[in-house]
Amino acid sequence: MDMKKTLLFLIAVITMAINANAQWISPGNGTTYTFADLVNITNGVVTIGENGYVVNADLTISTGDVLVIDSQVSRVDIAEVRVTIQGSMICANDGNNRVKFYGLNETEHFRLLFENATDCYLQKMYFSDGAGIKVIESDVTFDDVKFVYFTRDYCSAVIDIFNCDPVIRNCYFMLNHGSAIGSAANGEASPQIINCEFDTNVTDHVNAPQINLGPGGNDTIRIVGNNIYTIMADWYVGGISVADLMGVGATKVLLKDNNIKENRYGYNQQGIRISSVIIGNQIVNNNHEGHPMNGGSGISIYGSTTNNKAVLRNNTIVGNLWGITAINLHDIDMGTEDDWGYNEIHDNGNNGVIYDLYNNSACDLMAVGNRWGTTVYDEIESHIYHQFDDTSLGLVTFYPYVGIEGVEEISEDNILKDNLFYTVEGRCLGTKLPENYKGVYIQNGKKHLK
């Protein structure tokens, strides 16, 4: 054989070897695999490398099959390939060390896809230098997992969710190029995001928050007990956004006991049909937006219809460029006479002006029983932008508020000595009583006109 034919023969052999190792798909017959098993049966797709196991080509665990990451696995390096789980993946790691999944090198970033997967449970793992994790119509739980240095090559978030409700708890996301968790605008997903930490994500400085969710499914989106923050003063990234821009489903949100601080904004709720309960959150110093007209709210509710609803109780909203902004159409309950809000809202502002509550809509807003950093009525009024500032806007009813002194005995004489009066709608009447005035009653130590 001459040199030219020999060379062609060698090229053909190499090509055949590459094609043979191009991918491996499990048969889907109910088999459970470990990485040690895959080394022996995948014809080079999974091998043993210098640091542990190596995935060299696309790998699929088919429906009915299971990949178990056992105690023999400490590290898996993955080339720029896709690992697809259509069956189950289980890492019930209870040891002291995390099971680590790394991109093979600085330029090769793996993709992980859960597609119609069932009973997937990943505990105490570490994912680094991936291109993204897609969770599509799959039952997946991430428990005590760390995600760092993910690119946006495969999806815009580290975990990208479509039409399912994964559980993400006790996890840590740091310095990823895009959002930590996201879901599609044209799907329905209700992730359970519990007790996680989000540390300075969206390093590509795109206009995205650390948690970026579309419409919810049948279950409630629960974002509970998380820390969401940045460590750099000039970091341009939002905290949380939930948006229903296409009228998909009926989104329900529980935002509870989170610490949201030092972001571009705190919580944004935008769209057509969203109902949220926002309770017990610390939303502080989300003031990294350089242009206040572009954002900077502690909480922003932007409704396309009045079906964009929110109930706020016991939140601390301090040090943002805007405290709470209510835009276009909405149905917001920040406290009623029968159920006080007890939100603490003060020292939010920009350009030397305090904007604790900005009702930029024609909708009225109940905000009874809150703490405004002062008990002086005129000061509170000056920090709220609403109908008294622009007659086209809705009225904010903020009286009574926490700290106002009660009146033990009420008569028409002492009412006429007061400087301000309020109808049941909360409108200031000066020293003129309303025509339908029928007397005064006391409720919870507060005076009210009948």
FIRORO-187175 format. One record per residue (C-alpha): residue in three letters; x, y, z. Coordinates in nm, 3 decimals, padded with zeros to 5 digits. Example, Ala and Ser with C-alpha at 12.3 -4.5 7.8 and 13.67 -1.06 7.14 Angstrom:
node marke:ALA&px:01.230&py:-00.450&pz:00.780
node marke:SER&px:01.367&py:-00.106&pz:00.714
//
This chain:
node marke:MET&px:00.000&py:00.000&pz:00.000
node marke:ASP&px:00.150&py:00.335&pz:-00.101
node marke:MET&px:00.178&py:00.632&pz:00.135
node marke:LYS&px:-00.131&py:00.809&pz:-00.004
node marke:LYS&px:-00.353&py:00.500&pz:00.038
node marke:THR&px:-00.210&py:00.440&pz:00.385
node marke:LEU&px:-00.296&py:00.796&pz:00.488
node marke:LEU&px:-00.651&py:00.766&pz:00.353
node marke:PHE&px:-00.694&py:00.435&pz:00.535
node marke:LEU&px:-00.578&py:00.588&pz:00.865
node marke:ILE&px:-00.814&py:00.883&pz:00.821
node marke:ALA&px:-01.103&py:00.641&pz:00.759
node marke:VAL&px:-01.018&py:00.442&pz:01.071
node marke:ILE&px:-00.998&py:00.755&pz:01.284
node marke:THR&px:-01.330&py:00.880&pz:01.142
node marke:MET&px:-01.495&py:00.547&pz:01.220
node marke:ALA&px:-01.364&py:00.565&pz:01.576
node marke:ILE&px:-01.494&py:00.919&pz:01.622
node marke:ASN&px:-01.836&py:00.822&pz:01.484
node marke:ALA&px:-01.846&py:00.517&pz:01.707
node marke:ASN&px:-01.795&py:00.741&pz:02.009
node marke:ALA&px:-02.025&py:01.021&pz:01.887
node marke:GLN&px:-02.299&py:00.938&pz:02.139
node marke:TRP&px:-02.443&py:00.666&pz:02.359
node marke:ILE&px:-02.812&py:00.609&pz:02.430
node marke:SER&px:-02.926&py:00.364&pz:02.694
node marke:PRO&px:-03.176&py:00.101&pz:02.570
node marke:GLY&px:-03.465&py:00.210&pz:02.796
node marke:ASN&px:-03.526&py:-00.135&pz:02.940
node marke:GLY&px:-03.530&py:-00.043&pz:03.309
node marke:THR&px:-03.157&py:-00.075&pz:03.373
node marke:THR&px:-02.980&py:00.116&pz:03.650
node marke:TYR&px:-02.631&py:00.243&pz:03.562
node marke:THR&px:-02.337&py:00.381&pz:03.756
node marke:PHE&px:-02.049&py:00.572&pz:03.600
node marke:ALA&px:-01.834&py:00.262&pz:03.641
node marke:ASP&px:-02.087&py:00.071&pz:03.432
node marke:LEU&px:-02.083&py:00.341&pz:03.163
node marke:VAL&px:-01.705&py:00.317&pz:03.129
node marke:ASN&px:-01.742&py:-00.049&pz:03.035
node marke:ILE&px:-02.034&py:-00.026&pz:02.792
node marke:THR&px:-02.031&py:00.312&pz:02.615
node marke:ASN&px:-01.738&py:00.255&pz:02.378
node marke:GLY&px:-01.542&py:00.555&pz:02.496
node marke:VAL&px:-01.826&py:00.799&pz:02.555
node marke:VAL&px:-01.748&py:00.772&pz:02.928
node marke:THR&px:-01.388&py:00.709&pz:03.030
node marke:ILE&px:-01.165&py:00.741&pz:03.332
node marke:GLY&px:-00.946&py:01.052&pz:03.331
node marke:GLU&px:-00.686&py:01.218&pz:03.547
node marke:ASN&px:-00.936&py:01.365&pz:03.794
node marke:GLY&px:-01.213&py:01.109&pz:03.777
node marke:TYR&px:-01.466&py:01.022&pz:03.510
node marke:VAL&px:-01.484&py:01.200&pz:03.175
node marke:VAL&px:-01.783&py:01.233&pz:02.943
node marke:ASN&px:-01.643&py:01.273&pz:02.590
node marke:ALA&px:-01.961&py:01.271&pz:02.377
node marke:ASP&px:-02.338&py:01.302&pz:02.402
node marke:LEU&px:-02.489&py:01.070&pz:02.660
node marke:THR&px:-02.862&py:00.987&pz:02.700
node marke:ILE&px:-03.029&py:00.797&pz:02.982
node marke:SER&px:-03.355&py:00.686&pz:02.821
node marke:THR&px:-03.703&py:00.665&pz:02.968
node marke:GLY&px:-03.720&py:00.385&pz:03.226
node marke:ASP&px:-03.345&py:00.378&pz:03.289
node marke:VAL&px:-03.167&py:00.528&pz:03.589
node marke:LEU&px:-02.826&py:00.689&pz:03.634
node marke:VAL&px:-02.713&py:00.656&pz:03.996
node marke:ILE&px:-02.418&py:00.867&pz:04.110
node marke:ASP&px:-02.280&py:00.654&pz:04.389
node marke:SER&px:-02.012&py:00.706&pz:04.654
node marke:GLN&px:-01.739&py:00.604&pz:04.408
node marke:VAL&px:-01.788&py:00.925&pz:04.209
node marke:SER&px:-01.613&py:01.240&pz:04.328
node marke:ARG&px:-01.569&py:01.429&pz:04.002
node marke:VAL&px:-01.695&py:01.414&pz:03.644
node marke:ASP&px:-01.538&py:01.629&pz:03.370
node marke:ILE&px:-01.767&py:01.686&pz:03.072
node marke:ALA&px:-01.665&py:01.799&pz:02.724
node marke:GLU&px:-01.872&py:02.042&pz:02.519
node marke:VAL&px:-02.148&py:01.784&pz:02.485
node marke:ARG&px:-02.500&py:01.722&pz:02.612
node marke:VAL&px:-02.603&py:01.483&pz:02.887
node marke:THR&px:-02.974&py:01.407&pz:02.849
node marke:ILE&px:-03.184&py:01.250&pz:03.124
node marke:GLN&px:-03.516&py:01.113&pz:02.998
node marke:GLY&px:-03.535&py:00.851&pz:03.271
node marke:SER&px:-03.401&py:00.925&pz:03.619
node marke:MET&px:-03.082&py:01.066&pz:03.770
node marke:ILE&px:-03.016&py:01.018&pz:04.139
node marke:CYS&px:-02.735&py:01.154&pz:04.353
node marke:ALA&px:-02.838&py:01.098&pz:04.714
node marke:ASN&px:-02.501&py:01.212&pz:04.842
node marke:ASP&px:-02.485&py:01.239&pz:05.220
node marke:GLY&px:-02.107&py:01.249&pz:05.255
node marke:ASN&px:-01.882&py:01.541&pz:05.350
node marke:ASN&px:-01.761&py:01.607&pz:04.996
node marke:ARG&px:-01.968&py:01.723&pz:04.703
node marke:VAL&px:-01.988&py:01.535&pz:04.376
node marke:LYS&px:-01.840&py:01.778&pz:04.123
node marke:PHE&px:-01.939&py:01.820&pz:03.759
node marke:TYR&px:-01.698&py:02.045&pz:03.565
node marke:GLY&px:-01.664&py:02.166&pz:03.211
node marke:LEU&px:-01.370&py:01.980&pz:03.062
node marke:ASN&px:-01.167&py:02.300&pz:03.028
node marke:GLU&px:-01.210&py:02.677&pz:03.012
node marke:THR&px:-01.353&py:02.668&pz:02.658
node marke:GLU&px:-01.573&py:02.357&pz:02.676
node marke:HIS&px:-01.903&py:02.402&pz:02.860
node marke:PHE&px:-02.139&py:02.108&pz:02.902
node marke:ARG&px:-02.517&py:02.105&pz:02.861
node marke:LEU&px:-02.750&py:01.910&pz:03.087
node marke:LEU&px:-03.107&py:01.836&pz:02.975
node marke:PHE&px:-03.387&py:01.683&pz:03.181
node marke:GLU&px:-03.662&py:01.598&pz:02.933
node marke:ASN&px:-03.978&py:01.423&pz:03.056
node marke:ALA&px:-03.762&py:01.283&pz:03.334
node marke:THR&px:-03.907&py:01.136&pz:03.653
node marke:ASP&px:-03.791&py:01.105&pz:04.014
node marke:CYS&px:-03.465&py:01.295&pz:03.963
node marke:TYR&px:-03.298&py:01.388&pz:04.290
node marke:LEU&px:-02.963&py:01.568&pz:04.305
node marke:GLN&px:-02.819&py:01.626&pz:04.651
node marke:LYS&px:-02.494&py:01.785&pz:04.762
node marke:MET&px:-02.344&py:01.840&pz:04.419
node marke:TYR&px:-02.130&py:02.111&pz:04.259
node marke:PHE&px:-02.173&py:02.223&pz:03.897
node marke:SER&px:-01.915&py:02.453&pz:03.743
node marke:ASP&px:-01.849&py:02.593&pz:03.394
node marke:GLY&px:-02.161&py:02.457&pz:03.231
node marke:ALA&px:-02.356&py:02.612&pz:02.945
node marke:GLY&px:-02.694&py:02.563&pz:03.113
node marke:ILE&px:-02.938&py:02.311&pz:03.257
node marke:LYS&px:-03.279&py:02.273&pz:03.089
node marke:VAL&px:-03.564&py:02.117&pz:03.286
node marke:ILE&px:-03.852&py:02.036&pz:03.050
node marke:GLU&px:-04.168&py:01.872&pz:03.183
node marke:SER&px:-03.961&py:01.688&pz:03.440
node marke:ASP&px:-03.976&py:01.595&pz:03.807
node marke:VAL&px:-03.645&py:01.723&pz:03.946
node marke:THR&px:-03.526&py:01.821&pz:04.292
node marke:PHE&px:-03.199&py:02.009&pz:04.347
node marke:ASP&px:-03.106&py:01.995&pz:04.716
node marke:ASP&px:-02.790&py:02.162&pz:04.854
node marke:VAL&px:-02.632&py:02.206&pz:04.511
node marke:LYS&px:-02.386&py:02.479&pz:04.409
node marke:PHE&px:-02.385&py:02.637&pz:04.060
node marke:VAL&px:-02.097&py:02.865&pz:03.956
node marke:TYR&px:-01.950&py:03.017&pz:03.639
node marke:PHE&px:-02.221&py:02.902&pz:03.397
node marke:THR&px:-02.229&py:03.065&pz:03.054
node marke:ARG&px:-02.541&py:03.150&pz:02.853
node marke:ASP&px:-02.445&py:02.931&pz:02.557
node marke:TYR&px:-02.729&py:02.679&pz:02.602
node marke:CYS&px:-02.995&py:02.883&pz:02.783
node marke:SER&px:-03.025&py:03.226&pz:02.940
node marke:ALA&px:-03.035&py:03.095&pz:03.300
node marke:VAL&px:-02.835&py:02.834&pz:03.486
node marke:ILE&px:-03.158&py:02.637&pz:03.537
node marke:ASP&px:-03.409&py:02.700&pz:03.260
node marke:ILE&px:-03.757&py:02.559&pz:03.329
node marke:PHE&px:-04.045&py:02.473&pz:03.096
node marke:ASN&px:-04.388&py:02.335&pz:03.193
node marke:CYS&px:-04.292&py:02.180&pz:03.526
node marke:ASP&px:-04.246&py:02.260&pz:03.894
node marke:PRO&px:-03.894&py:02.164&pz:04.007
node marke:VAL&px:-03.785&py:02.197&pz:04.368
node marke:ILE&px:-03.470&py:02.406&pz:04.421
node marke:ARG&px:-03.379&py:02.427&pz:04.787
node marke:ASN&px:-03.070&py:02.504&pz:04.994
node marke:CYS&px:-02.880&py:02.582&pz:04.673
node marke:TYR&px:-02.614&py:02.842&pz:04.596
node marke:PHE&px:-02.571&py:03.038&pz:04.271
node marke:MET&px:-02.268&py:03.262&pz:04.224
node marke:LEU&px:-02.107&py:03.455&pz:03.939
node marke:ASN&px:-02.302&py:03.294&pz:03.658
node marke:HIS&px:-02.317&py:03.481&pz:03.327
node marke:GLY&px:-02.698&py:03.496&pz:03.316
node marke:SER&px:-02.989&py:03.455&pz:03.554
node marke:ALA&px:-02.968&py:03.182&pz:03.814
node marke:ILE&px:-03.321&py:03.049&pz:03.756
node marke:GLY&px:-03.552&py:03.126&pz:03.464
node marke:SER&px:-03.870&py:02.999&pz:03.301
node marke:ALA&px:-04.027&py:03.051&pz:02.961
node marke:ALA&px:-04.270&py:03.329&pz:02.872
node marke:ASN&px:-04.481&py:03.081&pz:02.673
node marke:GLY&px:-04.486&py:02.798&pz:02.926
node marke:GLU&px:-04.627&py:02.738&pz:03.273
node marke:ALA&px:-04.380&py:02.668&pz:03.552
node marke:SER&px:-04.412&py:02.695&pz:03.929
node marke:PRO&px:-04.069&py:02.630&pz:04.078
node marke:GLN&px:-04.030&py:02.598&pz:04.452
node marke:ILE&px:-03.726&py:02.811&pz:04.538
node marke:ILE&px:-03.659&py:02.763&pz:04.907
node marke:ASN&px:-03.370&py:02.877&pz:05.132
node marke:CYS&px:-03.126&py:02.942&pz:04.848
node marke:GLU&px:-02.851&py:03.200&pz:04.808
node marke:PHE&px:-02.806&py:03.411&pz:04.495
node marke:ASP&px:-02.473&py:03.591&pz:04.499
node marke:THR&px:-02.390&py:03.840&pz:04.221
node marke:ASN&px:-02.519&py:03.659&pz:03.913
node marke:VAL&px:-02.570&py:03.797&pz:03.558
node marke:THR&px:-02.204&py:03.880&pz:03.515
node marke:ASP&px:-02.269&py:03.952&pz:03.144
node marke:HIS&px:-02.453&py:04.267&pz:03.260
node marke:VAL&px:-02.756&py:04.194&pz:03.043
node marke:ASN&px:-03.092&py:04.335&pz:03.148
node marke:ALA&px:-03.207&py:04.037&pz:03.356
node marke:PRO&px:-03.271&py:03.961&pz:03.723
node marke:GLN&px:-03.117&py:03.683&pz:03.928
node marke:ILE&px:-03.454&py:03.501&pz:03.931
node marke:ASN&px:-03.645&py:03.555&pz:03.606
node marke:LEU&px:-03.979&py:03.371&pz:03.586
node marke:GLY&px:-04.263&py:03.359&pz:03.337
node marke:PRO&px:-04.621&py:03.241&pz:03.402
node marke:GLY&px:-04.692&py:02.989&pz:03.675
node marke:GLY&px:-04.868&py:02.655&pz:03.647
node marke:ASN&px:-05.138&py:02.500&pz:03.864
node marke:ASP&px:-04.920&py:02.515&pz:04.174
node marke:THR&px:-04.806&py:02.833&pz:04.345
node marke:ILE&px:-04.462&py:02.973&pz:04.269
node marke:ARG&px:-04.296&py:02.975&pz:04.611
node marke:ILE&px:-03.991&py:03.195&pz:04.664
node marke:VAL&px:-03.930&py:03.159&pz:05.036
node marke:GLY&px:-03.638&py:03.223&pz:05.270
node marke:ASN&px:-03.380&py:03.317&pz:05.008
node marke:ASN&px:-03.089&py:03.562&pz:05.013
node marke:ILE&px:-03.063&py:03.754&pz:04.685
node marke:TYR&px:-02.787&py:04.011&pz:04.670
node marke:THR&px:-02.481&py:04.148&pz:04.496
node marke:ILE&px:-02.146&py:04.221&pz:04.655
node marke:MET&px:-02.037&py:04.494&pz:04.413
node marke:ALA&px:-02.165&py:04.850&pz:04.444
node marke:ASP&px:-02.197&py:04.903&pz:04.068
node marke:TRP&px:-02.350&py:04.565&pz:03.981
node marke:TYR&px:-02.638&py:04.604&pz:03.735
node marke:VAL&px:-02.876&py:04.314&pz:03.800
node marke:GLY&px:-03.234&py:04.286&pz:03.919
node marke:GLY&px:-03.347&py:04.075&pz:04.210
node marke:ILE&px:-03.667&py:03.886&pz:04.113
node marke:SER&px:-03.909&py:03.924&pz:03.825
node marke:VAL&px:-04.235&py:03.735&pz:03.763
node marke:ALA&px:-04.405&py:03.821&pz:03.434
node marke:ASP&px:-04.718&py:03.705&pz:03.255
node marke:LEU&px:-04.704&py:03.904&pz:02.933
node marke:MET&px:-04.906&py:03.661&pz:02.718
node marke:GLY&px:-05.199&py:03.583&pz:02.947
node marke:VAL&px:-05.086&py:03.224&pz:02.996
node marke:GLY&px:-05.256&py:03.040&pz:03.283
node marke:ALA&px:-05.316&py:03.206&pz:03.618
node marke:THR&px:-04.997&py:03.279&pz:03.807
node marke:LYS&px:-04.989&py:03.256&pz:04.186
node marke:VAL&px:-04.684&py:03.373&pz:04.383
node marke:LEU&px:-04.580&py:03.344&pz:04.746
node marke:LEU&px:-04.285&py:03.576&pz:04.814
node marke:LYS&px:-04.203&py:03.525&pz:05.179
node marke:ASP&px:-03.918&py:03.586&pz:05.423
node marke:ASN&px:-03.659&py:03.673&pz:05.159
node marke:ASN&px:-03.365&py:03.909&pz:05.200
node marke:ILE&px:-03.338&py:04.104&pz:04.874
node marke:LYS&px:-03.069&py:04.370&pz:04.880
node marke:GLU&px:-02.813&py:04.562&pz:04.676
node marke:ASN&px:-02.965&py:04.481&pz:04.337
node marke:ARG&px:-03.082&py:04.702&pz:04.053
node marke:TYR&px:-03.436&py:04.647&pz:04.182
node marke:GLY&px:-03.601&py:04.417&pz:04.433
node marke:TYR&px:-03.918&py:04.248&pz:04.307
node marke:ASN&px:-04.093&py:04.314&pz:03.975
node marke:GLN&px:-04.440&py:04.176&pz:03.899
node marke:GLN&px:-04.565&py:04.248&pz:03.550
node marke:GLY&px:-04.841&py:04.129&pz:03.323
node marke:ILE&px:-05.200&py:04.016&pz:03.294
node marke:ARG&px:-05.302&py:03.754&pz:03.552
node marke:ILE&px:-05.081&py:03.735&pz:03.860
node marke:SER&px:-05.189&py:03.704&pz:04.223
node marke:SER&px:-04.916&py:03.739&pz:04.483
node marke:VAL&px:-04.882&py:03.737&pz:04.858
node marke:ILE&px:-04.571&py:03.933&pz:04.957
node marke:ILE&px:-04.501&py:03.891&pz:05.326
node marke:GLY&px:-04.212&py:03.927&pz:05.569
node marke:ASN&px:-03.945&py:04.026&pz:05.315
node marke:GLN&px:-03.646&py:04.255&pz:05.371
node marke:ILE&px:-03.615&py:04.458&pz:05.049
node marke:VAL&px:-03.332&py:04.699&pz:05.116
node marke:ASN&px:-03.092&py:04.922&pz:04.918
node marke:ASN&px:-03.186&py:04.800&pz:04.573
node marke:ASN&px:-03.051&py:05.120&pz:04.424
node marke:HIS&px:-02.791&py:05.011&pz:04.167
node marke:GLU&px:-02.994&py:05.145&pz:03.874
node marke:GLY&px:-02.812&py:05.455&pz:03.752
node marke:HIS&px:-03.122&py:05.603&pz:03.590
node marke:PRO&px:-03.425&py:05.611&pz:03.825
node marke:MET&px:-03.673&py:05.633&pz:03.537
node marke:ASN&px:-03.554&py:05.289&pz:03.426
node marke:GLY&px:-03.607&py:05.113&pz:03.757
node marke:GLY&px:-03.484&py:05.092&pz:04.112
node marke:SER&px:-03.808&py:04.998&pz:04.289
node marke:GLY&px:-03.814&py:04.788&pz:04.601
node marke:ILE&px:-04.141&py:04.644&pz:04.468
node marke:SER&px:-04.292&py:04.725&pz:04.129
node marke:ILE&px:-04.639&py:04.606&pz:04.027
node marke:TYR&px:-04.706&py:04.677&pz:03.659
node marke:GLY&px:-05.042&py:04.545&pz:03.549
node marke:SER&px:-05.193&py:04.512&pz:03.204
node marke:THR&px:-05.526&py:04.454&pz:03.381
node marke:THR&px:-05.654&py:04.478&pz:03.738
node marke:ASN&px:-05.604&py:04.101&pz:03.752
node marke:ASN&px:-05.247&py:04.182&pz:03.846
node marke:LYS&px:-05.302&py:04.155&pz:04.221
node marke:ALA&px:-05.073&py:04.179&pz:04.523
node marke:VAL&px:-05.121&py:04.162&pz:04.900
node marke:LEU&px:-04.833&py:04.310&pz:05.104
node marke:ARG&px:-04.787&py:04.246&pz:05.476
node marke:ASN&px:-04.498&py:04.289&pz:05.722
node marke:ASN&px:-04.232&py:04.380&pz:05.466
node marke:THR&px:-03.938&py:04.616&pz:05.518
node marke:ILE&px:-03.884&py:04.835&pz:05.212
node marke:VAL&px:-03.602&py:05.082&pz:05.279
node marke:GLY&px:-03.322&py:05.250&pz:05.085
node marke:ASN&px:-03.443&py:05.181&pz:04.731
node marke:LEU&px:-03.469&py:05.445&pz:04.456
node marke:TRP&px:-03.845&py:05.399&pz:04.476
node marke:GLY&px:-04.020&py:05.218&pz:04.758
node marke:ILE&px:-04.326&py:05.070&pz:04.590
node marke:THR&px:-04.436&py:05.164&pz:04.238
node marke:ALA&px:-04.786&py:05.077&pz:04.115
node marke:ILE&px:-04.809&py:05.123&pz:03.739
node marke:ASN&px:-05.091&py:05.123&pz:03.483
node marke:LEU&px:-05.354&py:04.879&pz:03.621
node marke:HIS&px:-05.346&py:04.676&pz:03.940
node marke:ASP&px:-05.528&py:04.556&pz:04.249
node marke:ILE&px:-05.292&py:04.614&pz:04.542
node marke:ASP&px:-05.373&py:04.563&pz:04.910
node marke:MET&px:-05.111&py:04.709&pz:05.143
node marke:GLY&px:-05.345&py:04.706&pz:05.442
node marke:THR&px:-05.709&py:04.771&pz:05.522
node marke:GLU&px:-05.887&py:04.899&pz:05.833
node marke:ASP&px:-05.969&py:04.542&pz:05.929
node marke:ASP&px:-05.630&py:04.396&pz:05.834
node marke:TRP&px:-05.341&py:04.638&pz:05.877
node marke:GLY&px:-05.038&py:04.609&pz:05.653
node marke:TYR&px:-04.759&py:04.660&pz:05.907
node marke:ASN&px:-04.514&py:04.719&pz:05.624
node marke:GLU&px:-04.217&py:04.942&pz:05.706
node marke:ILE&px:-04.163&py:05.181&pz:05.416
node marke:HIS&px:-03.927&py:05.477&pz:05.441
node marke:ASP&px:-03.612&py:05.644&pz:05.310
node marke:ASN&px:-03.670&py:05.537&pz:04.950
node marke:GLY&px:-03.590&py:05.808&pz:04.700
node marke:ASN&px:-03.380&py:05.955&pz:04.424
node marke:ASN&px:-03.255&py:06.296&pz:04.321
node marke:GLY&px:-03.315&py:06.427&pz:04.670
node marke:VAL&px:-03.687&py:06.340&pz:04.679
node marke:ILE&px:-03.847&py:06.066&pz:04.891
node marke:TYR&px:-04.075&py:05.831&pz:04.696
node marke:ASP&px:-04.194&py:05.568&pz:04.941
node marke:LEU&px:-04.505&py:05.489&pz:04.738
node marke:TYR&px:-04.571&py:05.603&pz:04.382
node marke:ASN&px:-04.918&py:05.524&pz:04.249
node marke:ASN&px:-04.862&py:05.586&pz:03.880
node marke:SER&px:-05.210&py:05.466&pz:03.784
node marke:ALA&px:-05.578&py:05.558&pz:03.802
node marke:CYS&px:-05.642&py:05.269&pz:04.044
node marke:ASP&px:-05.706&py:05.344&pz:04.411
node marke:LEU&px:-05.477&py:05.172&pz:04.658
node marke:MET&px:-05.537&py:05.073&pz:05.021
node marke:ALA&px:-05.229&py:05.116&pz:05.242
node marke:VAL&px:-05.369&py:05.129&pz:05.594
node marke:GLY&px:-05.171&py:05.048&pz:05.907
node marke:ASN&px:-04.813&py:05.080&pz:05.786
node marke:ARG&px:-04.499&py:05.235&pz:05.930
node marke:TRP&px:-04.366&py:05.528&pz:05.729
node marke:GLY&px:-04.065&py:05.631&pz:05.936
node marke:THR&px:-04.262&py:05.919&pz:06.084
node marke:THR&px:-04.599&py:05.973&pz:06.249
node marke:VAL&px:-04.642&py:06.323&pz:06.103
node marke:TYR&px:-04.926&py:06.308&pz:05.854
node marke:ASP&px:-04.794&py:06.580&pz:05.625
node marke:GLU&px:-04.455&py:06.412&pz:05.600
node marke:ILE&px:-04.611&py:06.080&pz:05.505
node marke:GLU&px:-04.831&py:06.252&pz:05.248
node marke:SER&px:-04.527&py:06.420&pz:05.094
node marke:HIS&px:-04.359&py:06.082&pz:05.049
node marke:ILE&px:-04.656&py:05.930&pz:04.864
node marke:TYR&px:-04.733&py:06.031&pz:04.506
node marke:HIS&px:-05.101&py:05.988&pz:04.417
node marke:GLN&px:-05.425&py:06.174&pz:04.352
node marke:PHE&px:-05.335&py:06.476&pz:04.563
node marke:ASP&px:-05.031&py:06.531&pz:04.343
node marke:ASP&px:-05.202&py:06.453&pz:04.012
node marke:THR&px:-05.582&py:06.436&pz:03.985
node marke:SER&px:-05.559&py:06.175&pz:03.707
node marke:LEU&px:-05.409&py:05.925&pz:03.950
node marke:GLY&px:-05.578&py:05.694&pz:04.197
node marke:LEU&px:-05.610&py:05.771&pz:04.566
node marke:VAL&px:-05.383&py:05.608&pz:04.824
node marke:THR&px:-05.558&py:05.554&pz:05.157
node marke:PHE&px:-05.282&py:05.542&pz:05.416
node marke:TYR&px:-05.463&py:05.663&pz:05.730
node marke:PRO&px:-05.469&py:05.533&pz:05.997
node marke:TYR&px:-05.106&py:05.431&pz:06.021
node marke:VAL&px:-04.888&py:05.276&pz:06.288
node marke:GLY&px:-04.794&py:05.526&pz:06.559
node marke:ILE&px:-05.086&py:05.765&pz:06.523
node marke:GLU&px:-05.223&py:05.860&pz:06.864
node marke:GLY&px:-05.567&py:05.725&pz:06.948
node marke:VAL&px:-05.855&py:05.942&pz:07.076
node marke:GLU&px:-06.029&py:05.820&pz:07.391
node marke:GLU&px:-06.343&py:06.031&pz:07.370
node marke:ILE&px:-06.480&py:06.173&pz:07.050
node marke:SER&px:-06.734&py:06.446&pz:07.001
node marke:GLU&px:-06.818&py:06.679&pz:06.718
node marke:ASP&px:-06.645&py:06.960&pz:06.907
node marke:ASN&px:-06.305&py:06.788&pz:06.921
node marke:ILE&px:-06.341&py:06.682&pz:06.560
node marke:LEU&px:-06.381&py:07.044&pz:06.457
node marke:LYS&px:-06.058&py:07.130&pz:06.640
node marke:ASP&px:-05.864&py:06.884&pz:06.426
node marke:ASN&px:-05.681&py:07.002&pz:06.117
node marke:LEU&px:-05.765&py:06.699&pz:05.899
node marke:PHE&px:-06.064&py:06.474&pz:05.849
node marke:TYR&px:-06.106&py:06.155&pz:05.652
node marke:THR&px:-06.398&py:05.991&pz:05.485
node marke:VAL&px:-06.411&py:05.613&pz:05.479
node marke:GLU&px:-06.234&py:05.640&pz:05.143
node marke:GLY&px:-05.943&py:05.816&pz:05.315
node marke:ARG&px:-05.981&py:06.153&pz:05.142
node marke:CYS&px:-05.855&py:06.461&pz:05.329
node marke:LEU&px:-06.146&py:06.701&pz:05.402
node marke:GLY&px:-05.979&py:06.984&pz:05.592
node marke:THR&px:-06.217&py:07.134&pz:05.850
node marke:LYS&px:-06.529&py:07.061&pz:05.648
node marke:LEU&px:-06.733&py:06.757&pz:05.746
node marke:PRO&px:-06.883&py:06.550&pz:05.465
node marke:GLU&px:-07.249&py:06.592&pz:05.383
node marke:ASN&px:-07.318&py:06.229&pz:05.472
node marke:TYR&px:-07.150&py:06.261&pz:05.812
node marke:LYS&px:-07.333&py:06.048&pz:06.071
node marke:GLY&px:-07.097&py:06.058&pz:06.365
node marke:VAL&px:-06.773&py:05.901&pz:06.477
node marke:TYR&px:-06.682&py:05.560&pz:06.604
node marke:ILE&px:-06.366&py:05.406&pz:06.749
node marke:GLN&px:-06.219&py:05.083&pz:06.615
node marke:ASN&px:-05.890&py:04.942&pz:06.745
node marke:GLY&px:-05.821&py:05.274&pz:06.915
node marke:LYS&px:-05.859&py:05.469&pz:06.590
node marke:LYS&px:-06.127&py:05.723&pz:06.501
node marke:HIS&px:-06.342&py:05.687&pz:06.191
node marke:LEU&px:-06.622&py:05.889&pz:06.039
node marke:LYS&px:-06.951&py:05.711&pz:05.980
//
